[in-house]
Amino acid sequence: MNVAVIVMLLWSIAVPERRLWPLRAVTPMTFIAIWLPTFWVFGCAIGLGILNWNGLDWPNWLRWGLGLPLILIGNVVVWSAVANIGLGATSGGPAALQVDGWYRWSRNPQYFADMMIMSGWILLAASVWVVPVAIGIIIALAIAPFAEEPWLRRTYGTAYDIYLSRTARFVGFVR
């Protein structure tokens, strides 16, 4: 699943006029097309971590002291950002350009927060089975903004260019 998503994103970056992401129209099926695979891959990572819990025998201070806070903070950020802009806009539906809240600090707070969650899960589960799945998810999340930016430029024009010049792609990272 991760490989298919990464290929879809790379296609959308290479051929933006025939993009697969973001979807061209938001319909009731959009929510199934986006959220079902999202919950599936996150669920697989969680399940694999439970099945091979602490298989890497990492120290508890690392697992619980760093992994759990990353998961908790990531969840607060991602779900508050979703609540702020709405599920429709999160899924690519029509909405005003979001530049406040978490979007004041990052153009992609949901992706960044999901990467935090997966990084935290790698640490907390300490499972060799989780690592390739979670790394695939993190790679897809890191690539997704590059597929979205041409669409965002066409949708929001100069306002997006101004926002892009002032706000990091991921918190404190490359614009």
QUIWO-V82680 format. One record per pair of residues at least 12 apart in sequence whose C-alpha atoms are under 6 Angstrom apart, sorted by sequence separation. I is the first residue (numbers start at 1). J is the second residue. D is the distance in Angstrom with one decimal. If there is no record, write none. Layout:
i=I j=J d=D
i=I j=J d=D
//
This chain:
i=118 j=134 d=5.7
i=115 j=138 d=5.3
i=111 j=141 d=5.5
i=78 j=110 d=4.7
i=78 j=113 d=5.5
i=77 j=113 d=6.0
i=74 j=113 d=4.3
i=74 j=116 d=5.4
i=74 j=117 d=5.2
i=70 j=116 d=5.5
i=71 j=117 d=4.2
i=70 j=117 d=5.8
i=71 j=120 d=5.1
i=70 j=120 d=4.8
i=67 j=120 d=3.8
i=67 j=123 d=4.8
i=67 j=124 d=4.7
i=63 j=123 d=5.0
i=63 j=124 d=4.2
i=106 j=167 d=5.9
i=108 j=169 d=6.0
i=106 j=168 d=5.2
i=107 j=169 d=4.9
i=106 j=169 d=5.6
i=106 j=170 d=5.2
i=106 j=171 d=5.1
i=26 j=93 d=5.5
i=56 j=126 d=5.3
i=54 j=125 d=5.5
i=56 j=127 d=5.6
i=53 j=125 d=5.3
i=54 j=126 d=4.4
i=55 j=127 d=5.0
i=54 j=127 d=5.5
i=53 j=127 d=5.9
i=52 j=127 d=5.5
i=49 j=125 d=5.0
i=49 j=127 d=5.6
i=48 j=129 d=5.9
i=49 j=130 d=5.6
i=48 j=130 d=5.8
i=45 j=130 d=5.4
i=2 j=136 d=5.5
i=6 j=140 d=5.3
i=13 j=147 d=4.6
i=12 j=147 d=5.4
i=9 j=147 d=6.0
//
